[in-house]
Amino acid sequence: MRAIWWLAILGGGCKQPPVEAPAELGALALFLFEHFEDEDPAEVHAGWVNLAAFLRDDDLTRSAQDRAVTLPTLDGPALGGLSIPVGALAVDQVPVGISGDSAFPLDDQLPLMADPVQTCIESSTTVWAGRDFLTDADCFVAGACERMETVTAVRRDTALAKVWYDQFKTYRRFDFEDPDGAPVRVIAGRAWTEVVFPGDNDTNSWDQLFHLDVYLADGDRTLRWFAIWSSVSIGVLGDDLYAALIINGLEEALVYGDELIEGTQDSCPHDRSAPAPPRD
């Protein structure tokens, strides 16, 4: 069992109870999603320290399928103030977590987050994605702002279904010291959809999507952690196949991101300069 970070908080001249973050990975994923927007960052800081310990110990040379884990359902207080879309059920979620890394440092990841063209930053089933910024992206990239709020229009096109959906995503910076005094730098994004989005033929739908996307500075590289809770209504698609598609898509996103940082685009099959497809 991984060590739990206890953080003593002083307030009003009295010592308050210590802050505890879960050590078990599934509970930790729910904890981090729930406390993402806390005004007092003590709890989420404790969570990042525990996640960092996991990521630094993980064998990232394993296959994506071997690195992936099944997470608990995201519901109730763990939603951190968000809501399951009307018509969707938490029990239908296919919850997947997976670790990874980028060969490039944390600061090199920032232009990808602030790129209005998200095509070839997400997976190959995202044939087009355009991001609008609800707050100042330049301020966030420069390090002068602690958060960046976005909404991305996403066109998914698979052999089984096609859909448009809108995904909200908030990024936050978390810079602090761990109990040993070592600096910890994290940028995390929390994403969600607000409604059920019908597919092109009105028989399929993308019902819910909640996503925690973590970037942890680790010297010249960046450690990554993805946690996704989502569900779709596609008749022939079972949970095991859907989970495998999610895992494959997250692995593609790691490859695509590094290629864009280094100025290549060898793996992504899409044209980043293409206009948006028609949306009814």
C-alpha positions in Angstrom: 0.0 0.0 0.0 1.4 3.4 -1.0 2.2 5.9 1.7 -0.5 8.5 2.3 0.5 12.1 2.5 -0.6 13.9 5.6 -0.6 17.7 5.5 -1.1 19.6 8.7 -3.0 22.9 8.2 -2.7 25.7 10.7 -5.7 28.0 11.1 -7.0 30.4 13.7 -3.9 29.7 15.8 -5.0 26.0 16.3 -3.7 22.9 14.6 -6.4 21.5 12.4 -6.9 17.8 11.5 -4.5 16.6 8.8 -5.6 16.2 5.2 -5.7 12.7 3.9 -5.8 11.6 0.2 -6.5 8.0 -0.8 -3.6 5.7 -1.7 -5.6 3.2 -3.7 -5.7 4.3 -7.4 -9.4 4.0 -8.0 -10.4 5.9 -4.9 -7.7 8.5 -5.7 -9.1 9.1 -9.2 -12.6 9.9 -7.7 -10.9 12.0 -5.0 -9.0 14.1 -7.6 -12.1 14.6 -9.8 -14.2 15.6 -6.8 -11.7 18.1 -5.3 -10.4 19.6 -8.6 -12.2 22.9 -8.0 -11.5 23.2 -4.3 -10.7 26.8 -3.2 -8.4 25.4 -0.6 -5.9 23.2 -2.6 -4.6 21.2 0.4 -6.6 18.1 -0.4 -6.0 18.0 -4.1 -2.3 18.6 -3.4 -2.2 15.6 -1.2 -3.9 13.7 -4.1 -1.3 14.8 -6.6 1.5 13.6 -4.4 0.0 10.2 -4.1 -0.6 10.0 -7.9 3.0 11.1 -8.5 4.2 8.2 -6.4 2.2 5.8 -8.5 3.3 7.2 -11.8 7.0 7.3 -10.9 6.8 3.6 -9.8 4.7 2.4 -12.8 6.4 0.4 -15.6 5.5 2.6 -18.6 7.2 0.2 -21.0 4.2 -2.2 -20.6 1.5 -2.2 -23.3 -1.4 0.2 -23.0 -3.7 -2.7 -22.2 -1.4 -3.8 -19.4 -1.2 -0.2 -18.0 -4.9 0.3 -18.1 -7.1 -0.2 -15.0 -10.8 -0.3 -14.3 -12.0 2.6 -12.1 -15.0 2.9 -9.8 -18.1 4.6 -11.1 -18.2 8.4 -11.0 -21.4 9.6 -9.3 -22.8 11.7 -6.4 -20.3 13.9 -4.6 -17.4 12.5 -6.6 -18.7 14.5 -9.6 -17.4 17.6 -7.9 -20.5 19.7 -8.6 -21.1 18.4 -12.1 -24.1 16.3 -13.1 -24.8 13.2 -15.1 -26.6 14.3 -18.3 -30.4 13.8 -18.3 -31.1 10.5 -20.0 -27.8 8.9 -19.0 -27.0 6.7 -16.0 -23.8 6.5 -13.9 -24.2 2.7 -13.8 -23.7 2.6 -17.6 -20.2 4.2 -17.4 -17.2 2.4 -18.8 -14.5 3.8 -16.4 -10.9 3.5 -17.6 -7.6 4.8 -16.1 -4.3 4.6 -17.9 -0.8 6.0 -17.2 1.7 7.2 -19.8 4.4 9.7 -20.5 5.7 12.3 -22.9 9.3 12.6 -23.9 9.0 16.4 -23.6 8.9 18.7 -20.5 5.7 20.2 -19.0 6.1 23.6 -20.5 6.2 22.1 -24.0 2.7 20.6 -23.4 1.1 24.0 -22.9 0.8 25.0 -26.6 -1.2 21.8 -27.2 -3.7 22.7 -24.5 -4.0 26.2 -26.0 -4.3 25.2 -29.6 -7.7 26.0 -31.2 -7.2 23.1 -33.5 -7.4 19.9 -31.5 -7.4 17.6 -34.5 -4.5 15.2 -34.2 -4.2 16.0 -30.5 -7.0 13.6 -29.7 -7.4 10.1 -31.1 -7.8 9.0 -34.7 -11.6 8.7 -34.3 -11.7 12.4 -33.7 -11.7 13.6 -37.4 -12.1 17.2 -36.4 -12.0 19.2 -33.2 -12.1 23.0 -32.7 -11.5 24.6 -29.4 -12.9 27.9 -28.2 -11.5 29.7 -25.1 -13.8 31.0 -22.4 -10.8 32.6 -20.5 -7.5 34.1 -21.6 -5.4 31.2 -23.1 -2.3 33.4 -23.5 -2.3 34.3 -19.9 -2.5 30.6 -18.9 0.3 29.6 -21.2 2.5 32.4 -19.9 2.0 31.2 -16.3 0.2 34.4 -15.2 -3.2 32.8 -14.8 -4.0 29.7 -12.7 -6.8 28.4 -14.9 -8.0 28.1 -18.5 -11.6 27.3 -19.4 -12.4 25.9 -22.8 -15.2 24.2 -24.9 -14.3 22.0 -27.8 -16.6 20.9 -30.7 -15.7 17.3 -31.6 -16.6 15.3 -34.6 -16.3 11.6 -34.0 -16.4 9.2 -37.0 -16.0 5.4 -36.4 -17.1 2.3 -38.3 -20.0 2.0 -35.9 -21.3 5.5 -35.4 -20.8 9.2 -36.2 -21.5 12.1 -33.8 -20.9 15.7 -33.0 -20.6 16.7 -29.3 -19.4 19.7 -27.2 -16.9 19.1 -24.4 -16.2 21.6 -21.7 -12.7 21.4 -20.1 -11.1 23.4 -17.4 -7.3 23.4 -16.9 -5.7 24.3 -13.6 -2.1 24.8 -12.4 -1.0 23.2 -9.1 2.5 24.3 -8.0 3.6 23.4 -4.5 6.1 21.4 -2.4 5.8 17.9 -1.3 6.4 16.9 2.4 10.1 16.6 1.7 10.3 20.1 0.2 10.6 19.0 -3.4 8.7 21.0 -6.0 5.6 19.5 -7.6 4.3 20.9 -10.8 1.0 19.6 -12.1 -1.4 20.9 -14.8 -4.6 19.0 -14.9 -7.7 19.3 -17.0 -11.2 18.2 -16.0 -13.6 17.7 -18.9 -17.3 16.9 -19.2 -20.3 16.9 -21.5 -23.6 18.4 -20.3 -26.2 16.6 -22.5 -26.7 13.3 -24.4 -25.6 13.8 -28.1 -27.5 11.8 -30.7 -25.5 10.2 -33.5 -26.1 11.0 -37.2 -28.7 8.3 -37.6 -30.6 9.0 -34.3 -30.3 5.4 -33.3 -26.9 5.8 -31.5 -25.8 8.4 -28.9 -22.9 9.6 -26.9 -24.5 9.7 -23.5 -21.8 11.0 -21.0 -18.2 11.8 -20.9 -16.1 12.8 -17.8 -12.4 13.0 -18.1 -9.4 13.9 -15.9 -6.3 14.6 -17.8 -3.1 15.0 -15.8 0.4 16.4 -16.7 3.1 16.0 -14.0 6.5 17.5 -14.5 9.3 14.9 -14.1 12.6 16.4 -15.2 12.9 16.5 -19.0 9.7 14.4 -19.5 6.1 14.7 -18.5 4.2 11.9 -16.7 0.6 11.5 -17.8 -2.5 10.1 -16.3 -5.9 9.8 -17.9 -9.1 8.8 -16.1 -12.3 8.6 -18.3 -15.9 7.8 -17.3 -18.1 7.6 -20.4 -20.9 5.7 -22.0 -22.4 5.4 -25.5 -25.5 3.7 -26.8 -24.3 1.8 -29.9 -26.2 -1.5 -30.3 -23.4 -3.9 -31.2 -20.7 -2.3 -29.0 -20.1 -4.1 -25.7 -18.3 -2.6 -22.7 -15.1 -4.7 -23.3 -14.7 -3.5 -26.9 -15.6 0.1 -25.9 -13.0 0.0 -23.2 -10.4 -1.3 -25.7 -11.3 1.6 -28.1 -10.8 4.1 -25.3 -7.4 2.7 -24.3 -6.3 2.7 -27.9 -7.4 6.3 -28.4 -5.6 7.5 -25.3 -2.4 5.8 -26.5 -2.8 7.5 -29.9 -3.2 10.9 -28.2 0.2 10.4 -26.4 1.9 9.6 -29.8 0.1 12.5 -31.6 1.0 15.0 -28.9 4.7 14.2 -29.0 4.8 14.3 -32.8 3.2 17.8 -32.8 5.7 19.0 -30.2 8.6 17.8 -32.3 7.1 19.3 -35.5 6.1 16.1 -37.2 2.8 14.4 -38.0 3.6 10.9 -39.1 0.9 8.9 -37.3 -2.3 11.0 -37.4 -4.3 10.3 -40.6 -6.2 13.6 -40.5 -5.4 17.1 -42.0 -5.2 19.6 -39.2 -5.8 22.5 -41.7 -9.1 21.0 -42.9 -12.3 23.0 -42.4 -14.9 21.8 -40.0 -17.3 19.2 -41.5 -21.0 20.3 -41.8 -22.9 20.2 -38.6 -26.7 20.0 -38.7 
